[in-house]
Amino acid sequence: MGAGGTSARRGDRDGAPRPSLARHDAIALVLGIVIGAGIFRAPSAVAASAPDAAAILAAWIAGGVVSLAGAMCYAELAAAYPHAGGDYHFLTRALGRPIAFLFAWARLTVIPTGSVAMLGFVFGDYAADLLGAPRASGPLAAALVVTLTLVNAAGLRVARRLQNLLTVALVLGLVAVIVTGFALPPAPPAAAHVPARPAFGLAMVFVLLAYGGWNEAAYVSTELRGGRRAIAITLVVSLLLVTVLYVLANVAYLRGLGVDRVRESSAVAADLLARGLGPAGAAAIAAIVIAAAVTSANATLLMGSRLVWAFGRDFPLFGSLGRWSERASSPVNAVLLQGAIALALVGLGTLSRRGFEAMVAYTAPVFWLFFLLTGISLFVLRRRDPAAARPFRVPLYPATPAVFCAACAFLLWSSLVHAGPGAIAGVAVLATGLAPMWLSLRRAQARPSPAA
């Protein structure tokens, strides 16, 4: 017993990620994190910003193409430089430790933790409606965050099984929405025409938000079995599946409801299922959205903790976060910290729901800024490190990464315009990392760079 405990403690201190995920596990993670609540809410906003059905479907196809271009860039970087830190590691190698520190700071304090809290509220809202207890949304959101934190702290095996199960349920639910749309007779013309305000750029903001999350796959690149090319196959298969499901879902919405009803709907999937299944449709879509929220929150927590682990390994000031538990095959301290911050955000959101939603909005410029910098890192590392082994190379270089970087710059600009004053708060959140960055870099000055 004593020896086992000593070994376990040694494992917690000296462990590192090992290849323990099959390809289908990684695909389930990507599908689970991408197919969130967005596909059940964004289609109305996209339709309201597009002139007709053809433009709506073109936007969703374009979203898949842009996402696939970005995934190719990440696949090359992850195959050449596999690391649990994912884009944090790429930024360290290409642009230096200060930029990487600020990225990790933004990830640690705002982006994934805010996403987990937001998904907690989506879960809480729908679960409260099903239970007939509208005031229970906050406590239910907190319960979800605590539960998923404990599941991930218990170990990768438990979290992986839960993720696979939820992803199957989520994809089947989305397929049910698609089948319902195709089974219904075409929708009759709406009583009143709902005019659009054509703004293709705004439509793409909503589309790419719905496609977001695939980049998290880079964080499990070292835990994926099948060699370095496995991450590329995982990303390509996942995004092709997501694109097909998203386009078919929008065809189903347009066929079952018509363009005008899609534009004016605030819950387009619920309206479609209500037309096909009656009152049972509302309960069915609530269950699907709950599955989507739980799946995305679990995948976000699991993958985000890998970056926090890598961050803790690089900076002694945060060294306790860089411990990997061999017993759990997971960075338990990083998981617990992320869960604690997400729980605090749920508390703030419970006090001021509008303030919480505004907080999520103002993180968007920071997110797209670092996405752009990661795309630029591919160009930098191709030039600086031409001899590095690259088991996978992005096709049509440099056109493909150029398309991805242009899309990121466009989304950065669009999110700044959309967020308005909220962008200032986002920059302020990022700026809070400057002092710990300065202290950490001073302490780590004597240590060799991990990118060396």
Order of alpha helices (4+ residues) and beta strands (2+ residues): alpha-alpha-alpha-alpha-alpha-alpha-alpha-alpha-alpha-alpha-alpha-alpha-alpha-alpha-alpha-alpha-alpha-alpha-alpha-alpha
